[in-house]
Amino acid sequence: VNSVLYTAAFAACEAGQAWERSLELLQEGRHRQLQVDVVMYGAACNTCEKSYRWEHAVGLLAGSACEGLSTSTPLLNAALSACEKGGEWLQALQLFAQARLRQVRADLTTCNACLSACERKWATGWELSKSCAACPALRTALL
């Protein structure tokens, strides 16, 4: 059993919104002593995001850091999108702030997910948009 098979299994979980199974796959991979990497965490996080399970997506982001993995932009974006779908604007802002402290590269998707999470909190969204102005991807999109 290798990580390619696990990645395919995660894709099937995402398509079927089987978030519980994706979490089980991570555990199973560890049990089989597979090298669980940021791609596997990202796939599980995407499944949680698509299934509206923001708390599990945030937990996966934290879990990847606990395992010593570098936070990837796609993994961060999946967790932020999950927070947005769950109406967890404050959690999204906290994740964004933590990512900036860890110097995770923000892209247009990162900024959009945070702004979408804050859409009902327009003052917070405005402050965030000023912060995102430093994002090269956002500046390019606005030009």
N, C-alpha and C positions, 0 to 999 in steps of 0.2 A: 504494500500500500504506500503510495507516495503523495506528495503534496498536490500534484496535478489532478489526481482523482478527487482529492478533498476539495480543490477549487471548483471542479465540475459539480460536486455535490452541493457546495455552497450556492452555486448559480441556480441549481434546481430549487433549493430552499428559498432563494430570493424570488424566483418566478412564482412559487406557490405560497409565498408569504409564510413559510414555515419557520418562524423565528426561534421557536423552542428547539427544533431539530438543529438549527445552525449553531446554537449554543452547545448542544450535545456534541456536535462534530468537533468543536474546539476542545472540549474535554476529552473526547475520544482520541484526538490527535496527540494531546499531551500524554495520555495514558499509553499510547503506542510509541511514545518517545519520538514522534515526528517533530521536526523543527517548525513550530508554529510561528509564522511570520506576520508581518504587518499586512500582507495581502490577504491572509486568512482572516485576520481580525477585521479588515476592511469589508470583506465579503459578508461576514456575520453581522457587522454593523449596518451594512446596506439592507440586509434582510430585516433587521429590527426597525430601521427607518421606514421601509416600505410597509411594515406591519403596525406602524404607529406605536412602537414600544421605545419611546425616547429614553426611559430610565435604563434600559438594557444597553442601548447604544452608547450612552454616557459611561456606563459601567465598562463596556468593552474598550472605550478610549482610555479610561483609567487603567484597566487591566493590561493593555498593551504597554503602557509606560512602566507599570510594575514589573513587567517581564524584561525591561531594559530595551524595548524596541523604540525606535525613533517614531514620533508621530508624523504620519504622512498627511499631506494636504487632502487627499481623497478620504482618508479615515476621519479627519477632522470635519470635512464637509458633510459626510454621512451623519455624524453625531449632531452637527448643527442643524441639518435638515430635519432630523428626527425631533429635535427640540422645537423647531418651527412648527412642525405638524402637530405636536402635542401642546402648542400654546405656551411653551416654557421659555418665554423671552428672557427672563433673568438668567436661567441656566445657560442659554445660548450666549449671552453676554459674558458670563463667567468663563465659559469654554474659550471664547474668542480672546479674552484678556489673558488667560493662561497660555494659550497658544502663542500669543505675541511675546510673552515673557520667555517662552522656550524657543523663540525665533523660528516658529513654524511659518513657512511661506504661505501667505494668504493669496488667493486668486479671486477672480471675479465671482466664482461660485461661493466662496467663503463669505465674501461681503454681501452677496445677494441673500444667502441663507440667514445671516444675522439681521439684515434689514427687514426681511420678510417676517422673522420672528418678532420684530419690534414694531410691526406695522400699526398695531393698536396703541402703541406707546410712542406717539410721534416725536415727542421731545427727545426721548432716548434714541430713537432712530436717527434724528437729526444729528445728535452728537456722534453717533456711530458713523454716519455718512462722512462727517468731517475727518474721523479717524481713518476711514477707508480711502480717503482721497490720496493718502500716501501709497496706496496699493497700485503698483504699476499696471496690473491687468485692468483695474477699474479706470485709471486715467486713460488708457488706450481705448476702452469701450466708450468713454464719454466724449472722446475727440471726434 
